[in-house]
């Protein structure tokens, strides 16, 4: 982290998302990156990094498994924002677990071109959207609802939800309130759209079960 050369009294800017991912990708590919260690010393970026790690399983191409892993973790992040916690709390069994470094390396390789295109657009701004209690509550609520939908067996939606959740994570990591506003709008759209779809699926299954019995 370096201070602004034009303003020696400016606060050092926290490392960006690409720098954090590149640093985590260095080392033994078979090493398990414990969540406790991944989140250590990140300051305000902690919730963003936790959300990014929670989203990783959504990109595992195994039907049912991705949502079952990512959904509850995303809901955990959302609930903690709803309680206005200043930093994430993790139960011991989660704090001592995490992804293998090789999974993070593959994820970093896939997302780096996308981050490269966004890095000139994403920057700290409109931080009230990230720091105001009402805004934090709203973000937490949306994450809880998105986590619930991600947990449901809605076909072909893991990548859709995963990409959206990465926007939330990036907004938190980069302290970009404008990006968070975009994430809010897309989140509301997906909650309404897939919420109706999931309701239709439940209704169809219920009618099918009624027909059997």
RADA-V373728 format. One record per backbone hydrogen bond with DSSP energy under -0.5 kcal/mol. CO is the residue of the C=O (numbers start at 1). NH is the residue of the N-H. If there is no record, write none. Layout:
[[CO;NH] [CO;NH]]
This chain:
[[2;13] [4;7] [7;10] [16;20] [17;21] [18;22] [19;23] [20;24] [21;25] [23;26] [25;27] [28;31] [29;102] [31;33] [31;101] [32;34] [34;37] [34;38] [35;39] [36;40] [39;42] [42;45] [43;46] [45;49] [46;50] [47;51] [48;52] [49;53] [50;54] [51;55] [52;56] [53;56] [55;58] [56;59] [57;60] [59;61] [60;62] [62;65] [62;66] [63;65] [64;68] [65;69] [66;70] [67;71] [69;73] [70;74] [71;75] [72;76] [73;77] [74;78] [75;79] [76;80] [77;81] [78;82] [79;83] [80;85] [81;84] [91;94] [91;95] [92;96] [94;35] [94;97] [95;36] [97;35] [99;33] [100;103] [100;104] [101;105] [102;106] [103;107] [104;108] [105;109] [106;110] [107;111] [108;112] [109;113] [111;115] [112;116] [113;117] [114;118] [115;119] [118;121] [118;122] [125;177] [126;129] [127;130] [127;131] [128;132] [132;136] [133;137] [134;138] [135;139] [136;140] [137;141] [138;142] [139;143] [140;144] [141;145] [142;146] [143;147] [144;148] [145;149] [146;150] [147;151] [148;152] [149;152] [152;154] [153;155] [154;157] [157;161] [158;162] [159;163] [160;164] [161;165] [162;166] [163;167] [164;167] [164;168] [165;169] [166;170] [167;171] [168;172] [169;173] [170;174] [171;175] [171;176] [175;125] [175;177] [176;180] [177;181] [178;182] [179;183] [180;184] [181;185] [182;186] [183;187] [184;188] [185;189] [186;190] [187;191] [188;192] [189;193] [190;194] [190;195] [191;195] [192;196] [193;197] [194;198] [195;199] [196;200] [197;201] [198;202] [199;203] [200;204] [201;205] [202;206] [203;207] [204;208] [205;209] [206;210] [207;211] [208;212] [209;213]]
